[in-house]
Amino acid sequence: MASEDLHTISTDWLKSLEVASSTGDIVSFVSHFLSDGWLRDLLCFSWDHRTVSRVENIRGFLSEVVDGKSRLEHSSLCDFKIDDHTINAPSSFKLPGSQGIEGVQGAFTFSITNPSALGRGFFRLTQDADGKWKALTLFTNMQDLVGYEEPFGINLHGLYEDRKITWEENVNAKFRAIEADPTVLIVGGGQSGLMCAARLRMLGIRALIIEKDARVGDCWRQRYPNLTLHTPARQSSMLYSPYPTNFPKYIPKGKLADFLESYAVNQELCIWLSSTITSTPIYDSLSAKWTIEVQHGDQKVTLNPKHLVLATGSGNPHIPTWDGMDGFQGALYHSDFYKDAEQFRGQRVVVVGAGNASGDICQDFVAHGAAEVTLVQRSATCVASSTAMEQTRFKQTYPDGTPIEELDFRSNSMPIAFSLQLVKSGGIQHMKMLDKELHDDLRKAGFNLTWETSPGSGEDLVRLYLFLRRVTFKHYTVLDTGCGKLIIEGRVRVKQGQDISHFNKDGITFKDGSKLSADVIILATGIEPIIKTTRALLGNEITDRLLPPEVWGLDSEGEINQAYRPSGYPGLWFAAGPFGTARFFSKHLGLQILARELGMA
């Protein structure tokens, strides 16, 4: 289709949509959607993340009353303009899956009347049975509150007050103000906490990070030695600060840790290291402030922030217990505490678990000359090779040479639940075809494969891996970087399908009576749900009021539970997930906090 036609189709549809929006005409507005179309809204029609599918449900959502008006009339989106000057200008598209959906897509800008804000949207149009162009998906996204936009490049010289104050003096003064009265306290100085703090700083909000470790980056630095990122550096880049172009494609954990440490300095983030919360935080609804006691080095400090952001990572190690573990005479520990394969050269190794950590650790033991390496696979695993992911996901979604902000925007414009539908309708078949030889050979080696989150749920786990990176204790996902080859070659053996009965002094006995002898056993058994860490930190009274009482996973509309959105408890927020999630949604967290500070929400 010619570019002129793409632009005409987009402009005509958008002009008509704007008339319906600016006049509050709900019937006309929803008539611009296919009957099974989707609306994903981030903070434009409500102070939350919402996904609504089908015309009747979109109509119901926009008809809800806010301050005496429908949501559509109350927000009153207007000033729609096609975004011609980015890579998201009108273009043709074809979605994966058996339905072969294709049409016209593009970005546009708009204004929000209430609150006074700037927005950006993304549409995917296809033709209905009558040949009319209708929205398959529409994304509406708040970008900035008017008058409080993120500033860039305002101070050209890095000096302040007519050059009387140096950069160092300015940063130190800001740190003193933050420490004296932080508006936001962020617990956790990993990538999510750092990016949230960087975003809040750009929005003019005082944010203090407390981190339990002695150095920024220790959450990566202290993990197993051969760990690298399982997604490419470009997709895993940090907010405002992409990695140098000469970094490895899959960044080693030590190099990443050092980068995070430098990021904290370069982004001028105020961080208290070796600091922890010492008692259950208390929220006072009258003052709308928390009382939080923090052990900061050898000092106990009481802080009273208005907002508490938990960016504590994925959760604590999940360590199952079996009879006889105390009697095992070899080395036994969880993969989170695994440090060195060299000391076990020439010894028999058993790794319990079949996820990413298990695969990496098995490779490390083989590389360092273990006599035997056996992987215990208790349930089926979803395996996708890094090559297949590269071809089907990474290169398509995050191609080189395109601003990461534009790619994040387009990627997040797609409703998650709709993406899962596309996978179930056949989108996963191409990936399985690319990995057919790997999968066939793994099965021959006794490795059990699945593409379902639970029996009968449909083949959607690969997409769940990409969107949620969620670890459960029954089903694992693996982005294979070489362990599959070792299994096929017999250099890593597989013990599959039998539950562990008990440990004995020289190994493991399974419920079918079979045994595995071992000198060292690594429990690569995953992590506890984030909600457990939350309950331990905040107590039952606060945790039980979360809506829903779960952090991460998907809600009924397909939005991520709790993360970067209202938690159900005042002044409490969660920042979690992979790099791209924090990079994009830190803005939405910042806007919600800013709006509350301004009395807009």
N, C-alpha and C positions, 0 to 999 in steps of 0.2 A: 504494500500500500504506500502511495506517495506521501511524503512528509506533509504536503499541503492538505491532503485529505485527513491525515491523522490530526493535524491542528484544527481543522474545521470541525471534525466530529467532537473533539474534546471541548472546543470553545462553545459550540452550540449547546452541548449537554450541560456544561458548567454554568453558562449564562441562565439557562432555564432553572437550574438548581438554585442559583443565587436568588432569583425572584421568589421562589417558594420559601427559602430560608429567611430572607429579610422581611417577608410579610407574615411569617409564622404559619404558613399554609401547610399543615402536616400532610393532608391528603395528597397535595401536589408534590411535596418533598419525597414521600415514600413511593410515588409513582415513577420516580427516576431509578428505582431498583428493580432488578429481576425479582420474581416472586420468591425465589430462594436465595436472594442476595444477602450480603453481610455488611454490617456497620461495626467498625472498631473505633472506639472513641477514648482518647486519653486526655481527660481534664477539660474538654470543651463543653460538653453538655452536663457533666457532673464532676465533682472533685473525687474521681475514682477512675479506675481502668475498667471499661465495659466493652463486651463484645455481644452483639445481638444479631441473630440470623432470622431470615424470613420476614417478609413485608409486614405481616400482622404484628410480629414482635417488635420490629423497629418502630411501627406506629405506636404501639403501647408504651415503649420506652420514651419516645419524644413527646407523648401526650401527658406524661406524669407532671403533676403540678409542683412548681417551685415558685414561692412568693406570689402566688395567685395567678401565675401564667404557666403555660406548657413549657416543657424544657426547650423546645425549639424556639418559641417566642422569647423566653427569658434570656437565653444565650444570644440569640439574634446574630448568627454568623452572617457576615456581609463582606463586600469588597473582594469578591472572588477574582483571582487573576491567575491565568496559566503561568507556570514557572518555566519559562523558555530558556533560562540561562544556566541550567545545570544538566547533569547526565540524566536527570529524571524528567526532562522535557517529554512531550508526547511521543510515544513509540508503540510499535506493535509488540504483542507478547503471545506466548503459547505456554500453557501450564502443563506440568507433568501429569501423568495419569492416563487411564484408559479412555477418558471422555474427550481428550484432545481439545480442551477449551482454549480459544484464542480470541484476541480482540485488541483494544487500544488502551494504553495505560499512560499515566502521567501525574505530575505533581502540580499543586496550585497553592497559592497563599490566600489568606483571608484575615479578617478582623473579627474579634469576639466583642460584643457590646457589654455583656455582663458575665464576668468581670471584664474590665478594659484590658484586652490582651491581643496578642498577635498569634496567629495559627498557621499551620501548614497541613495540607491534606494530600492524599494520593488516591486515585481512582483506577479501577480496572473495569472497562466497559466491554460488554459483548452484546450481540444482537438477539432480541427475543424472537418468538415465532413469527411476529409480524414484521421483522426486519428493523425494529426500533432499537436504538442503542440505549442500554440500561446498565446500571451498576451491578457488577458481580460482587465487587468489594468496594467500600468507601472507608477511608481512614481519615479521621480528624484528630489533630494533634496540637496541643498548646505549645507554643514555642517560647514566648516571653510575656511577662506582664508589662504593659505600657508604662514607660518611665523607669523601669527597673531591668532593662535589657542587660545581658552580659556584656561588659565592656572589653574591647580588645584594642591594644595598641594606643591607648590614650596617653600614657606617659612615655614619650619618645626617648627620653634620655635616662630614665631610671633614677632620677634625682627628684627631690620633693621640696615644696615650699621655696620656690625660686632658688633651687640648688643649695639651700641651707642644710638640708637633711640628706644623708647618704642612703643608699638602698639598705645597708645593714642596719642603720639606725631606725629606718622606717619599719623594717621587718621586726626588729626587737620590740618596738613600741606596740605594734599590732599583737605580737605574742603576749606581751604583758596585759593588754586589754582582754584578750581571749581567756587567758588563765584566770584573770580576776572575775570575769563574768561571761562564761561561754553560753551562747544561746542554744547550741547543740553540743551534746556529748556523744561521740562516736566510740563505741566499744569494738576494738579490732582494727589493726593497722595493716591488714592484707590489701589486696588490690581493690576490693569493693569499698572498704573504709577510706582508702586513700583517694579514690576517684570521687567519692561523695564529698569528702572534705575539700577537694580541689574545686568541685562544682559550687559548693556553698560559699567558698571564698570569693569566687567570681560574681556571685549574687549578693555579696556584701553581708554575709551572715557569719557570725563568729562561731567557729567550730573547733572543738578540741578533741583530738584522738587520744584514747588511752590504749596502750598495747602491752600485753603481758610479757612479751619477749624483750631481750636486751637490745636487739637491733631491728630496725625495719627490714623486712624480707626474711626474717628467721622462720616464718611459717613455711617458706619454701626451702630455705637454706638447710634446715634440719631434717628434711625428708630423705628418702632412700637415694643412694648416690647416683644411680643412672637415670633418674627421673628427668624427663623433658616434657614440655607442653605437648599435648596430644592434638592441638589445633595449631595451624600455621601462625607465625609471628604477626602477620598482617591482621588476621582475624582477632588476635589476642592483644592488640595494641592498647595502650593506656590513653585515657582521655587527655586531650591537648598535647600529647607527647608520644608520637609513634617511635618505634624502635629504630635505631640506625639501620640503614639499608644493608650494611655488611654483617648484620646479626645472622646466626643460623636460622633456617626456616622453622625448625622446632627447637625452641630456646631451652638450653639446659637450666636446671633449677637454680644452680649457683649464680649463673649469669643473670637470670631473671631477678633473683633476690637482690643482687647488687644494683640492678636497674631500679627496682622499687625504692631502694634506699636513696639513690640519687634523685628519683622522682619527688620524694618527700621534700628534699632540699630545694629543688628547682621550682616546685609549686608552692613553696613557702608555707608548708603545713605545720601547724603547731601540734606536736606529739609528745606525750609523756610515755617514755619507755619504762619497762619493768614495773608496770602499774596495773592494778587490778581493783575491782569492786569488792569491798570487804563485807558488806551486809546487804540485805534485800533493799533495793531502792524503794522510796516512798513517794507517791504522787499526791500533791495537794491540789484539789480541784478549784479551790478558791483563788489561790495565787497562780494556778496553772503552771506550777514548777515542780521539779523533782528535787528530792533530797537524796544525794548519792555520796556515800563515803568511799573514798579511793585511797588505797595504799600506793603512794607515789615514792618509790625508793624507800627511804627510812622515815618518810613523813606520812601521816594520815591527814587527808584533806577532805573537807566537805564541799561539794559542788551543788549548785542549784540551777541546772539548765532547764529550759522550757521544753526541750525535745531530747529524747534518748533514741539513738539509732544503734541497733545491734547489727554489727558486721563481723560476727564471730566465726565465720567460716562454715564449713559443711557439717560440723558436729564432731563429737568425741569418737574415738575408736569403738567399734562394736566388737566386743570380745565374748564369744560364746563360752559356756562352761560345760565341760564333760567330766565324768568321773575319771579319776586317775591322773588328771593333769599335773597335780602336785608331785606325783610319783615318777613322772618322766625324767630320765636322767640326762637328757641332752638339753640343748638350748631351745627355748620356746618363747616366742613373743609375737605381738601384732605387727603387721607390716608398717604401721606408722612409726615403729621404733626400730625398724631395720636400718642398719648403717653400713654393713661391710660383709661382702661375700668372700673376700680373700682368706679370712680366718677359718673358713670352712672348706678350703681346698682339699680335695680327696675324700670328702665326707658325703654321707647320704642325706639328701634334703627332701622334705615334703612341704609343699605350699598348699594350704587349704584355701580354696577360693578360685574363681575363674574370671576375675575382672581385669581392669587395666593394670592395677598394682601387681596382681599375681603374674601377669604376662611379663611385665618389666623385671620383676624380681627373679623369675625363672631364667630370663635371658642373662641376668647378671651372674647367677650361680653357674650357668653353663660357661660363660666367658671366663670365669675365674676357677675353672677346673674342678667343680664338684664331681664326686664319683658317680652319683645318681641324682637326678632331679625328677620328682613326681608331682604332678599337679592333681589335686583332688577336686573334681568337679561334681558338686552335689546336685546341681540342677542345670537346666539348659542355659546356654549363653547366646546372645546376639553378637555376631562377629562381622565387622566390616573392615576391609583393609584400608590402610591410609591412602593407597593408590585410588581405590574406588571412591572414597570420600573426596579426594582431590578433584576427581573428574566430575562427580555428581553434585557436590555441594560447595567446596571451598572456592574453586575457581569461578563457578557460576555466580555465587552470591557475593564474593569479595575479590573481583578481578583486580589485577595490578593496574596502577595508574589512575585510579579513581578515588576521590576523597572519601575517607572512611566514614565521615559523617553522612554523606549521601547514601552510602551503601547500608549503613545502620538504619537510616530512615526508611528506605525502600524495603529492607528485610522485615522491619517491624510493622510495616503497613499491612502485612498479610495476617489475618486472624489465625491464631495458632490452631484452633479447632478445625478451621477449613483446611489448613495444611495437612492435618492428620487425615482428613477425609480424602484428600488427593492421594496420599500415600496408600490408604486402604483400597482406593479405586484402581491401583496398578502402578503408582509411581515408584514403588520399591522394587519392582521387577527388574528394572534396568540395573540397579545396583547389585542385585543378586546375580544377574547375568555376568557382570564384570568380575564377580568373585566366585564364579561357579567352580573353577578348578580348585581354588583354596577350600571352599566349602566341601566339595566332594572328597578331597584328600583328608580334611579334618575328620569327616565322618568315618572314613576308613581307619583312621587312627584311634577311633573310639571316643571322639569328642562330640558332645550332643549340642545341636544348634537349635535356635528358635528365633522368631521375629515377633513374638507376642509378649505383652507385659504380664498376661495371665492366660491360661488355657481358654481358647475360644474368643479372645478379645480382638483378634485380627492382627495383621502384620503391620504394626505401627511403632515398634520399639526403636528402630533406627531414628525416626523423626523425633521421638521422645528423647532419645539420647542427645540429639542436636539441640533441641529446645530446652530441655530440662536438666540434662546431665544428672539424672536422679538415680541414686543408688538404693536398691532395696536388698533385702537379705535372701531373696529367693531367685531373683532374676538379675543377671549382670549384662552389661554391655561392654564390648571390647573394640577399641580402635587398634587393629593389629599392626604392629610395627616390626614384627619379626618372630614373635613367639610361635605363631602358627606354623612357620617353616620348621622350627625346632621340634614341634610336636609331630609334624608329618615325617620328619627325618628320624624320629625316635630318640632324639637327644633330650627331649622332655617327655616323660611318660604320662599317661592319663589314667587316673583311677576315677571311674565315672559311675554315677547313679546309685551309690550306696551311702546311706547316712552313717555317720560315725557313732559307734556304740560307746567306746571308752578309750582312754589312753592307758598304756602300760609303761613299764620302765624303759623299753627300747623302741616305742613307736605307737601306732594306732591300730585298734581293732574295730572293724566295721560290723554293722548289724547282720551281715550275711556270714560272719565268722572269719572273713578274710583279714589279713594283717599287712601292715606296711612298717618295715623297720626304718628308723631314722636316727640321725645324729643331731639334726636341727629341724624344727617345725616352725614355719611362719604362718600365722593366721592372717591371710589377706581377705578378711571377712567383712570389709566395708566399714561404714560409719553409722553412728546413731542419727536418727532424725534431728533436725535443728530444733524442733520443739522441745526435745529433752534438755538441750543446753539452755534453752530459754527458761524452762521450768526451774532448773537448778539455780539460775541467776536471779529470776524475778519472783519465784515462789508460785504457789497454786492460785492465790487470789487474783493476781494479775493475769496469769497465763490462761486461766479458765474463762476469762472475758474476751479473749481473742476471737474474732469472727472471720473465718472459721478457726477452730483450735488446731491449726496446722500451718507450718511455714514451708513454702515450696509446694510442688505439685500443682495441678490445675483445678480451678473452681468449676462450677457447673456451666459457666459461659466460655471456659477455655482460657481464662486469665490466670496468671501465676498467683497463688495464695500469698497474701501478706506483703510480698517484696515490693518496695518502693510505692506503696499505696496505703491507705488507712488500715490500721491493724484491728480496729474495734476498741482499742484502749487509747485514751487521749494522750498525746505527746509521745507515743511509742511507735517506732518505725523499724523496719527490717531492710537491710541491704544484703543481698545474697546472689549467688549464681556466678556463671563464668564471666570472663572479661567483657564480652560484648554487651551483656545484660547491664552491668554496672555503668559501662561507658554511655549507653543510651538512656537508661532509666534514672540515672543520677539526676538528670535535668528535671524529671517529673517529681522526684523526691524534693529537690530544691524548690521548685515552684510551689508545691503544696505547703512547705514550711514557710516560705516567703509570704504566701497569701495569708496564712494564719497570723504571721507577725504584723501584717498590714491590716488585719481585720477584714479581709475579703472572703475568708472561708471559715 
